[in-house]
Amino acid sequence: MTATDPVANLQTLIRCPSVTPDEGGALSALEAMLAPLGFAVERMVAREEGTPDVENLYARLGTEGPHLMFAGHTDVVPPGDAAAWKHPPFAATLDGGDLYGRGAVDMKGGIACFVAAVARSIARHGAPRGSLSFLITGDEEGPSINGTEKLLKWAEERGERWNACLVGEPTNPDQLGDMIKVGRRGSLSGRITVQGVQGHVAYPHLADNPLRGLLQLTHALMDPPFDHGTDLFPPSNLEVTSIDTGNTAVNVIPARASAAFNIRFSNVWNEETLKAEIRRRLDIAAASGPLRPGRPPVDYTIVWPERVGQVFLTRDEALISSLSEAIAAVTGQEPSLSTTGGTSDARFIKDYCPVVEFGLVGQTMHKVDERVAISDLEKLTEIYQTFIESWFRHAEA
């Protein structure tokens, strides 16, 4: 097998059932592609009590700067009911111009194309005047505890430094060339618990229904809007994702109720100011409201169960222009610069170097019959190769 063929690369990777947190042979397959190209490949296992061990990969070609990193993940989400797929999810079947398989789009396809792009560039021009590296985790689709964050710290402690990074996530909504992600909204989760007094629904004066208070609080979190967005960020948006009482009886007022929420926030906020605004809203709503006339303020607590994903924006002109020009040269499109969508491991990488994201079309990611057009694999490889060569020219100038 030659690493210059993105289709063959991707078939090899898909056939490795690397469902988070299992390596599934995917990192070994990637190492087999990179080592013959001259990359020094290292495998690092990250551990933390209470979480599964995760194997990660770091590979570098060259010893001098400038240094360009490609980052991504070989782990995939579970395929679900395999019988519901047109083709087995780990068979990497070619059908009608598409390649089917879990991870085809998110994001083994991006890795396969970047490997092919590097192989073609080396065959054409030799190794770049600088360094190229792959930083690949097996924990992006999982809790992201033993993946990119720890791999970056491990590499930095070994003396690694980077000038720029491209993450190969599927960024395009409709067709290849639509969108570069130049930042991401922040992500903050919380859980509110309201204490009430349990009782019989026929005697509400002897009880205090915590759901009434909880509804007041959640309404205050969703209205009015937190902001109206900025030039490069859509408005912040909060969603209540669950309400729970643990109550199995329809004639019993529960003793407590809780609600979980998540807000994806724009660069209007940071962790400190956003938490303060949420508490301000909750305190006002707890003190008054039409659902609890004559009652004392709602007795609530709030916890923040997950780490905050910080908002960020990349402004590195050489990185963005090199990628934009490569996309335009191959597709004829001028990509939009966007911060939409969820979070990614770019939120960790931005603390080490400027980072942007560009990959395949994301319409089938995480779905049954995840697939990628074979023609898009070739185009993305051409984009990546053009970008690599352009970025090093910019870096040398």
Secondary structure, DSSP 4 states (H G I P E B T S, - for coil): --TT-HHHHHHHHHTS--BTT--TTHHHHHHHHHGGGT-EEEEEEE--TTS--EEEEEEEE-SSSSEEEEEEE--B-----GGGSSS-TTS-EEETTEEESTTTTTTHHHHHHHHHHHHHHHHHH-S-SSEEEEEEES-TTTTSSSSHHHHHHHHHHTT---SEEEE----BSSSTTSEEE-EE-EEEEEEEEEE-B-EETT-GGG-B-HHHHHHHHHHHHHSS-S----SSSPPPEEEEEEEE-----TTEE-SEEEEEEEEEE-TT--HHHHHHHHHHHHHHHHH--TTSTTPPPPEEEEE--S--B--EE---HHHHHHHHHHHHHHHS--PEEE--S---THHHHTTTS-EEE--SB-TTTTSTT-EEEHHHHHHHHHHHHHHHHHHHHHHH-
